[in-house]
Amino acid sequence: MSAHLIDNAASATAAHVDPARLLTAVEALASFGARADGGVDRPALSERDLDARRYLIDRAHALGCTVTTDHCANLFVRRAGTENLPPVMTGSHADTQPSGGKLDGCYGVLAGLECIEALNDAGIRTRRPLDVVVWTNEEGTRFQPGAMGSSAFVEPGLIETYRLASDAQGVTLADALTAHKHAFPALATRDEKLAAHAFIELHIEQGPQLELADIPLGIVSGIQGVRWYSVTCKGVAAHAGTTPMHARHDAMTLAINVRAEIEAFATTLGAENTRVTFGRWNVSPNSINTIASSVTFTVDFRHPDDAVLAAFDQQIASCAQRHRANLEAMFSHAPVAFEPALLDRLSEAAEALNAPTMTMTSGAFHDAMYLAQHCPTAMLFVPSRDGISHNPLEHTDDDYLVLGTRALAHCLATLCNEP
């Protein structure tokens, strides 16, 4: 197919995105696990999630697509291509936070299905297959860690450890995967030998940058790296009323000083790109009239520069040693840089739609973080009102949802017709 024909197909696909159909689908999916406050509570592989998956599978079949699954219950909705080539993939996740909104993850799945609708309505056949993927347990609220589906897709060996994870009721992932298989016995197992041609994930920003800049589309160049640490400071429990201040060994006082020191060097190291959070605190004996004998707190440090992350590792280790605090590394992930050629494709799509863009780094984790190890990957963001997500108040204006889907459709149609 010539470049001119590819451009025409991409423009036609974007034009056939149906706003009413897209927005109706958002409300339909949100009904599975709907909360009274307008939010959604749909844990991964729960009965509510199985009902939502049944809705998505039925819709996929109505579109003439096949649906397959894999060892981690990821769903792959395929619109066939004219040639037997590695597919172009898009999608996200359908599980939510316990008090989540309607769009986090779900928007990327529904936009992908709308792109298939648009290709059908425009009468366009593509060389490559198009797969819309529903990744399992991205949120990690029922089973830990998060992004199980996408990480196990890229590294299949992880599933053996993941299967042992259990939820608050003692149900293991293995149990949940068996329930999924029983719920959908007709789903064939995906049999794809080659890496995908590309993966594009469309997502709400979950932050305020696009809204503050009054820009409708964010082209995501990568995802910040992260370090999670646990810091434990020790003291001696004693009576709050009888122990003089100069004679105390107060673990809380020490912890507060250590926290302040960590924040100071973290912000100096990373400048405006630093994100440092002290999110979880445990105090022992946690009594109003007893001096703390032990305080443990967590540190979440994020930055897009690997060198900054390494410097943070060194400085927090030195800080813990100076204060005789116990330091435990809990989680680490390097920064992810997305494929420049795909970023160009997204820019071309936005330009074709006369939509302003800004290039940005994602501060949140997404399935695309793992897909980048499998194939060329990129992300596209639309604005989040007030930067709110993981909350029933999560909202993106309808016009932005439609524009993001049109840009995705343009990009996917182009990629699906590449050699």
Secondary structure, DSSP 4 states (H G I P E B T S, - for coil): --HHHHHHHHHHHHHT--HHHHHHHHHHHHTTTB-TTS-B---TTSHHHHHHHHHHHHHHHHTT-EEEE-TT--EEEEE--SS--PPEEEEEE----TTB-S-TTHHHHHHHHHHHHHHHHHT---SS-EEEEEES-SS-SSSSSS-HHHHHHHSGGGHHHHTT-B-TTS-BHHHHHHHHHHH-TTPEEP---SPPSEEEEEEE--SSHHHHHT-SEEEEEEE-EEEEEEEEEE----BTTTS-GGG---HHHHHHHHHHHHHHHHHHHHGGG-EEE---EEEES--TTB--SEEEEEEEEEES-HHHHHHHHHHHHHHHHHTT-EEEEEEEE--EE--HHHHHHHHHHHHHTT--EEEEEESS--THHHHTTTS-EEEEEE--GGG--SSTT----HHHHHHHHHHHHHHHHHHHT--
